[in-house]
Structures are given as structure tokens and as C-alpha cells.
């Protein structure tokens, strides 16, 4: 088995219509929860400074990558859900689009159709940590 240190788009099985519909339903529920959070906090007498962590959730805040990704994903399009792993740098700190640390890079970028070729150019051989991971 050849270890390339990456999973290409060609390696990924496209999600089915049923899987996409399930993801859309989940996104709708999440969106509803987020939209109702202000009224929930108020109705239950919670401290908004604690319950509404503005550092990640301040709508319209400048350079709020976390909220930008949330907004992008929660209004699902097939290509976004099918390639969801590309929009997780905000949570993991690692950007699959560039195979590098994601800090300071926007998470919401379209995945190019020629991604596999671009990755071959960016990462022709596995990163060192790949070999470290598979060593016994």
C-alpha cells in the first residue's frame, strides 16, 4: 500500500441523497437552536456574558472565522456537506486545503475541482508525522 499522507477527492465516496437529506435536517435543527438562543437565555434568566460566548458567536463581528464557517455549513449545499472535512480548520486548527496550520487563513474557500492535482504538487510525499504515526 502506498502511503501518500493525504486522502484525495477521488478516494472519497460521494454522499447519497438520503445522507444529504439527513444532514440538511440536522443543519435546520442547529440553525433553529442558534437563532433561538437569545430568547432562551432571556427566558431562563441566564447570564448572557456566560451563555453567549461572543468570542466565537458574535454575528457580524469582523474576522469571525468560526461564525463564517457555521453560517456557510448550516445553510447546506451538497458540495459543502459532501466535502465537510475541508471546513473544519476552525475546530481542529489544521487546514486540509493547504495541508498546513489554519491559523490566520479563512476556512470558507471553495474546494477546487482539481484539488487532487494541487495536493500532489503541495505534498508530493507524506509529511514526517505520517511515518511517525504508522511506526510500531
GROMACS elastic network, one bead per residue, 0.5 to 0.9 nm:
[ bonds ]
;  ai    aj funct       b0    kb
    3     6     6  0.80519   500
    3   125     6  0.83984   500
    3   126     6  0.69774   500
    3   130     6  0.83118   500
    3   131     6  0.86893   500
    4     7     6  0.78225   500
    4   123     6  0.83910   500
    4   124     6  0.77193   500
    4   125     6  0.59703   500
    4   126     6  0.51146   500
    4   127     6  0.85962   500
    4   130     6  0.86187   500
    5   123     6  0.81478   500
    5   125     6  0.70834   500
    5   127     6  0.63523   500
    5   128     6  0.89795   500
    5   129     6  0.88198   500
    5   130     6  0.59096   500
    5   131     6  0.85485   500
    6    96     6  0.89039   500
    6    99     6  0.86931   500
    6   119     6  0.81752   500
    6   123     6  0.83676   500
    6   126     6  0.74641   500
    7    10     6  0.81173   500
    7    11     6  0.61651   500
    7    12     6  0.75940   500
    7   116     6  0.86993   500
    8    11     6  0.51802   500
    8    12     6  0.68365   500
    8   115     6  0.76479   500
    8   116     6  0.54536   500
    8   119     6  0.80179   500
    9    12     6  0.52088   500
    9    13     6  0.83100   500
    9    83     6  0.85570   500
    9   113     6  0.86821   500
    9   114     6  0.89720   500
    9   115     6  0.71388   500
    9   116     6  0.62648   500
   10    13     6  0.78102   500
   10   116     6  0.74809   500
   12    15     6  0.89150   500
   12    82     6  0.89731   500
   12    83     6  0.88337   500
   13    16     6  0.89143   500
   13    82     6  0.87294   500
   14    82     6  0.62747   500
   14    83     6  0.86988   500
   15    18     6  0.80604   500
   15    19     6  0.58970   500
   15    20     6  0.64623   500
   15    78     6  0.85363   500
   15    81     6  0.83398   500
   15    82     6  0.58486   500
   16    19     6  0.50831   500
   16    20     6  0.61702   500
   16    21     6  0.85259   500
   17    20     6  0.50246   500
   17    21     6  0.60124   500
   17    22     6  0.85547   500
   17    78     6  0.88999   500
   18    21     6  0.51003   500
   18    22     6  0.62361   500
   18    23     6  0.86713   500
   19    22     6  0.50902   500
   19    23     6  0.62280   500
   19    24     6  0.86537   500
   20    24     6  0.61253   500
   20    25     6  0.86471   500
   20    76     6  0.87338   500
   20    77     6  0.87624   500
   20    78     6  0.67272   500
   20    81     6  0.71329   500
   20    82     6  0.77903   500
   21    24     6  0.50141   500
   21    25     6  0.62842   500
   21    26     6  0.87266   500
   22    25     6  0.51577   500
   22    26     6  0.63647   500
   22    27     6  0.87081   500
   23    26     6  0.50665   500
   23    27     6  0.61390   500
   23    28     6  0.86220   500
   23    76     6  0.79176   500
   23    81     6  0.74015   500
   24    28     6  0.61603   500
   24    29     6  0.87035   500
   24    74     6  0.80455   500
   24    75     6  0.79746   500
   24    76     6  0.60937   500
   24    77     6  0.84790   500
   24    81     6  0.86514   500
   25    28     6  0.51057   500
   25    29     6  0.63690   500
   25    30     6  0.87261   500
   26    29     6  0.51640   500
   26    30     6  0.62142   500
   26    31     6  0.85707   500
   26    74     6  0.86265   500
   27    30     6  0.50799   500
   27    31     6  0.59915   500
   27    32     6  0.85105   500
   27    73     6  0.77310   500
   27    75     6  0.69461   500
   27    76     6  0.70388   500
   28    31     6  0.51264   500
   28    32     6  0.61613   500
   28    33     6  0.86729   500
   28    74     6  0.70776   500
   28    75     6  0.78715   500
   28    76     6  0.88958   500
   29    32     6  0.51472   500
   29    33     6  0.62580   500
   29    34     6  0.87465   500
   30    33     6  0.50992   500
   30    34     6  0.62528   500
   30    35     6  0.85696   500
   30    74     6  0.73294   500
   31    34     6  0.51853   500
   31    35     6  0.60569   500
   31    36     6  0.85924   500
   31    71     6  0.86661   500
   31    74     6  0.62873   500
   31    75     6  0.82606   500
   32    35     6  0.50507   500
   32    36     6  0.61280   500
   32    37     6  0.85784   500
   33    36     6  0.52295   500
   33    37     6  0.61069   500
   34    37     6  0.52091   500
   34    38     6  0.81553   500
   35    38     6  0.73327   500
   35    39     6  0.85779   500
   36    39     6  0.55472   500
   36    40     6  0.61350   500
   36    41     6  0.87159   500
   37    41     6  0.60623   500
   37    42     6  0.85504   500
   37    51     6  0.87489   500
   37    52     6  0.80348   500
   38    41     6  0.52457   500
   38    42     6  0.62884   500
   38    43     6  0.86360   500
   38    48     6  0.80876   500
   38    52     6  0.78685   500
   39    42     6  0.50558   500
   39    43     6  0.59315   500
   39    44     6  0.84889   500
   40    43     6  0.51090   500
   40    44     6  0.60747   500
   40    45     6  0.84231   500
   40    46     6  0.83555   500
   41    44     6  0.54081   500
   41    45     6  0.60511   500
   41    46     6  0.50354   500
   41    47     6  0.72236   500
   41    48     6  0.65655   500
   41    51     6  0.69447   500
   41    52     6  0.81897   500
   42    45     6  0.52070   500
   42    46     6  0.63619   500
   42    47     6  0.82828   500
   42    48     6  0.79398   500
   43    46     6  0.79120   500
   45    48     6  0.87324   500
   46    49     6  0.87447   500
   46    50     6  0.79111   500
   46    51     6  0.66778   500
   47    50     6  0.55473   500
   47    51     6  0.60259   500
   47    52     6  0.81848   500
   48    52     6  0.51624   500
   48    53     6  0.78824   500
   49    52     6  0.58467   500
   49    53     6  0.65739   500
   49    54     6  0.79611   500
   50    53     6  0.60761   500
   52    55     6  0.88028   500
   52    56     6  0.89490   500
   52    57     6  0.72188   500
   52    58     6  0.83510   500
   53    56     6  0.62317   500
   53    57     6  0.61485   500
   53    58     6  0.76685   500
   54    59     6  0.82661   500
   54    61     6  0.88153   500
   55    58     6  0.64480   500
   55    61     6  0.89869   500
   55    64     6  0.82351   500
   56    59     6  0.88000   500
   56    64     6  0.69431   500
   56    65     6  0.82327   500
   56    66     6  0.58085   500
   56    67     6  0.64594   500
   57    61     6  0.84452   500
   57    64     6  0.79631   500
   57    66     6  0.72651   500
   57    67     6  0.57160   500
   58    61     6  0.54898   500
   58    64     6  0.76170   500
   58    67     6  0.72771   500
   59    62     6  0.88968   500
   59    64     6  0.81073   500
   59    67     6  0.67472   500
   59    68     6  0.87242   500
   60    63     6  0.86768   500
   60    64     6  0.77092   500
   60    67     6  0.83817   500
   60    68     6  0.89625   500
   61    64     6  0.57944   500
   61    67     6  0.86161   500
   62    65     6  0.88238   500
   63    66     6  0.88462   500
   63    68     6  0.84625   500
   63   106     6  0.87822   500
   64    67     6  0.55875   500
   64    68     6  0.62180   500
   64    69     6  0.87991   500
   65    69     6  0.61034   500
   65    70     6  0.85021   500
   65    90     6  0.70179   500
   65   105     6  0.87211   500
   65   106     6  0.63438   500
   65   107     6  0.65529   500
   65   108     6  0.79490   500
   66    69     6  0.54083   500
   66    70     6  0.62997   500
   66    71     6  0.87661   500
   66    90     6  0.58731   500
   66    91     6  0.81638   500
   66   107     6  0.82640   500
   67    71     6  0.60579   500
   67    72     6  0.84570   500
   68    71     6  0.51952   500
   68    72     6  0.61058   500
   68    73     6  0.86503   500
   68   106     6  0.88608   500
   68   107     6  0.79692   500
   68   108     6  0.71049   500
   69    73     6  0.60430   500
   69    74     6  0.83387   500
   69    87     6  0.67736   500
   69    88     6  0.81689   500
   69    90     6  0.77759   500
   69   106     6  0.88879   500
   69   107     6  0.64234   500
   69   108     6  0.60196   500
   70    73     6  0.53269   500
   70    74     6  0.58218   500
   70    75     6  0.85923   500
   71    74     6  0.53809   500
   71    75     6  0.64990   500
   72    75     6  0.59286   500
   72    76     6  0.73444   500
   72    77     6  0.89345   500
   72    80     6  0.82402   500
   72   108     6  0.72583   500
   73    76     6  0.54602   500
   73    77     6  0.78544   500
   73    80     6  0.67237   500
   73    81     6  0.71958   500
   73    84     6  0.79107   500
   73    87     6  0.80866   500
   74    77     6  0.89753   500
   76    79     6  0.84489   500
   76    80     6  0.65731   500
   76    81     6  0.63858   500
   77    80     6  0.53338   500
   77    81     6  0.63111   500
   77    82     6  0.84616   500
   78    81     6  0.53311   500
   78    82     6  0.58457   500
   78    83     6  0.84220   500
   79    82     6  0.50383   500
   79    83     6  0.60080   500
   79    84     6  0.82042   500
   79   111     6  0.87835   500
   80    83     6  0.52062   500
   80    84     6  0.55984   500
   80    86     6  0.85149   500
   80    87     6  0.82608   500
   80   110     6  0.84867   500
   80   111     6  0.87241   500
   81    85     6  0.84848   500
   82    85     6  0.84034   500
   83    86     6  0.59458   500
   83    87     6  0.78372   500
   83   111     6  0.79883   500
   84    87     6  0.55781   500
   84    88     6  0.72284   500
   85    88     6  0.56375   500
   85    89     6  0.84504   500
   85    96     6  0.77162   500
   86    89     6  0.73565   500
   86    95     6  0.70949   500
   86    96     6  0.57141   500
   86    97     6  0.63364   500
   86   107     6  0.79098   500
   86   108     6  0.87216   500
   86   109     6  0.87657   500
   86   111     6  0.75927   500
   87    90     6  0.74788   500
   87    91     6  0.88550   500
   87    95     6  0.79518   500
   87    96     6  0.83112   500
   87    97     6  0.87832   500
   87   107     6  0.56695   500
   87   108     6  0.65795   500
   87   109     6  0.82429   500
   88    91     6  0.54411   500
   88    92     6  0.62170   500
   88    93     6  0.79504   500
   88    94     6  0.78119   500
   88    95     6  0.74275   500
   88    96     6  0.84400   500
   88   107     6  0.74012   500
   89    96     6  0.75341   500
   89   101     6  0.81636   500
   89   102     6  0.57793   500
   89   103     6  0.82267   500
   89   105     6  0.89843   500
   89   106     6  0.88577   500
   89   107     6  0.63211   500
   90    93     6  0.57204   500
   90    94     6  0.78526   500
   90    95     6  0.84261   500
   90   102     6  0.74557   500
   90   103     6  0.82243   500
   90   106     6  0.88274   500
   90   107     6  0.67989   500
   91    94     6  0.82820   500
   92    95     6  0.80840   500
   92   102     6  0.84583   500
   93   100     6  0.88890   500
   93   101     6  0.59673   500
   93   102     6  0.52576   500
   93   103     6  0.64471   500
   94    98     6  0.87864   500
   94    99     6  0.72477   500
   94   100     6  0.59342   500
   94   103     6  0.78399   500
   95    98     6  0.57966   500
   95    99     6  0.56843   500
   95   100     6  0.55458   500
   95   101     6  0.57502   500
   95   103     6  0.84508   500
   95   105     6  0.82363   500
   95   107     6  0.76584   500
   96   100     6  0.69864   500
   96   101     6  0.87222   500
   96   102     6  0.84156   500
   97   100     6  0.80512   500
   97   107     6  0.88953   500
   97   109     6  0.85621   500
   97   111     6  0.73652   500
   97   115     6  0.81708   500
   97   119     6  0.82401   500
   98   101     6  0.81589   500
   98   102     6  0.82466   500
   98   119     6  0.78329   500
   98   122     6  0.75975   500
   99   102     6  0.86322   500
   99   119     6  0.81755   500
   99   122     6  0.79186   500
   99   123     6  0.78057   500
  100   103     6  0.89989   500
  101   104     6  0.87119   500
  101   105     6  0.84705   500
  102   105     6  0.53759   500
  102   106     6  0.77249   500
  102   107     6  0.77251   500
  103   106     6  0.82841   500
  106   109     6  0.70486   500
  109   112     6  0.88548   500
  110   113     6  0.89990   500
  111   114     6  0.84502   500
  111   115     6  0.67568   500
  112   115     6  0.51339   500
  112   116     6  0.88074   500
  112   118     6  0.86537   500
  113   116     6  0.79747   500
  114   117     6  0.55260   500
  114   118     6  0.63993   500
  114   119     6  0.87965   500
  115   118     6  0.50422   500
  115   119     6  0.60714   500
  115   120     6  0.85922   500
  116   119     6  0.51697   500
  116   120     6  0.62729   500
  116   121     6  0.88267   500
  117   120     6  0.50773   500
  117   121     6  0.64767   500
  117   122     6  0.87361   500
  118   121     6  0.51672   500
  118   122     6  0.61595   500
  118   123     6  0.84832   500
  119   123     6  0.56180   500
  119   124     6  0.74736   500
  120   123     6  0.53060   500
  120   125     6  0.81233   500
  121   124     6  0.57580   500
  123   126     6  0.67156   500
  123   127     6  0.76070   500
  126   129     6  0.80326   500
  126   130     6  0.61617   500
  126   131     6  0.74720   500
  127   130     6  0.56578   500
  127   131     6  0.74303   500
  128   131     6  0.55399   500
  128   132     6  0.64601   500
  128   133     6  0.88170   500
  129   133     6  0.60127   500
  129   134     6  0.87429   500
  130   133     6  0.51553   500
  130   134     6  0.65212   500
  130   135     6  0.88421   500
  131   134     6  0.53539   500
  131   135     6  0.62423   500
  132   135     6  0.54072   500
  132   136     6  0.87287   500
  133   136     6  0.82395   500
